Amino acid sequence: MLLIDDLLLAPFRGVLWVVEKIREAAQEEMAGEADAITEQLRQAYMMLETGRITEAEFDGQERNLLDRLDAIRERESDSAEEEQEWHEVDQGGEDDEEEDGEDNGEEA
């Protein structure tokens, strides 16, 4: 019976594996984007300190970069919540099977 279950679920598990890899790649890309924005912010601060840009120019750049950084962090927290929900759903299915087995044992 377990072999049949494994054969029937194999395509579904394969799709889940692909989706997980895509999600991991997207998270790595977001982390790289956040690092790039942080570097741009550091460079803008250095330009302000050396007098190559004015305070007003720096404020505009800083506001823009910090808004982008906040958006990335918000997406990361949303994806973390979604991941937690996926794991709860995945574990919930296994718990239901165990509960069914316990119910059958009590009725027998």
C-alpha positions in Angstrom: 0.0 0.0 0.0 2.8 2.4 0.8 4.5 1.8 -2.6 1.2 2.7 -4.4 0.9 5.9 -2.3 4.5 6.8 -3.2 3.9 6.2 -6.9 0.7 8.3 -6.9 2.3 11.1 -4.9 5.6 11.2 -6.8 4.5 13.8 -9.4 3.0 16.0 -6.7 6.2 15.9 -4.7 8.2 16.7 -7.8 6.2 19.8 -8.5 6.5 20.8 -4.8 10.3 20.4 -5.1 10.4 22.6 -8.2 8.3 25.3 -6.5 10.5 25.2 -3.4 13.6 25.7 -5.5 12.0 28.6 -7.3 11.1 30.2 -4.0 14.6 29.8 -2.7 16.1 31.4 -5.8 13.6 34.3 -5.4 14.6 34.8 -1.8 18.3 34.8 -2.7 17.6 37.4 -5.4 15.8 39.6 -2.9 18.6 39.3 -0.4 21.1 40.3 -3.2 18.9 43.2 -4.1 18.7 44.3 -0.4 22.5 44.2 -0.2 22.8 46.3 -3.4 20.5 48.9 -2.0 22.4 49.0 1.2 25.6 49.5 -0.7 24.0 52.4 -2.7 22.9 54.0 0.5 26.4 53.7 1.9 27.8 55.3 -1.3 25.3 58.1 -1.1 26.3 58.8 2.5 30.0 58.9 1.4 29.2 61.3 -1.4 27.4 63.6 1.1 30.3 63.4 3.5 32.8 64.3 0.7 30.6 67.2 -0.5 29.8 65.7 -4.0 26.1 65.9 -3.3 24.0 68.3 -1.3 21.9 67.4 1.8 18.7 67.7 -0.3 20.0 65.3 -3.0 21.1 62.9 -0.3 17.6 63.1 1.4 15.9 62.3 -1.8 18.2 59.3 -2.6 18.0 58.1 1.0 14.2 58.2 1.0 14.0 56.3 -2.3 16.5 53.7 -1.2 14.9 53.2 2.2 11.5 52.8 0.7 12.8 50.1 -1.7 14.5 48.4 1.2 11.3 48.5 3.3 9.4 47.0 0.4 11.9 44.1 0.1 11.7 43.4 3.8 7.9 43.4 3.7 8.0 40.9 0.8 10.4 38.7 2.8 8.1 38.8 5.9 5.1 38.0 3.7 6.9 35.0 2.1 8.0 33.8 5.5 4.4 33.8 6.6 3.3 32.0 3.5 6.1 29.4 4.1 4.9 28.9 7.6 1.3 28.4 6.4 2.6 25.8 3.8 4.4 23.9 6.5 1.3 24.0 8.7 -0.9 22.7 5.9 1.7 20.0 5.1 2.0 18.9 8.7 -1.8 19.2 9.1 -2.4 16.5 6.5 0.0 14.1 8.3 -1.7 14.8 11.6 -5.1 14.1 10.1 -3.9 10.7 8.9 -2.6 9.9 12.4 -5.9 11.0 14.0 -7.8 8.9 11.6 -5.7 5.9 12.6 -6.3 6.7 16.3 -10.0 7.0 15.7 -10.1 3.6 13.9 -8.2 2.0 16.8 -10.7 3.3 19.3 -13.7 2.2 17.3 -12.4 -1.3 16.7 
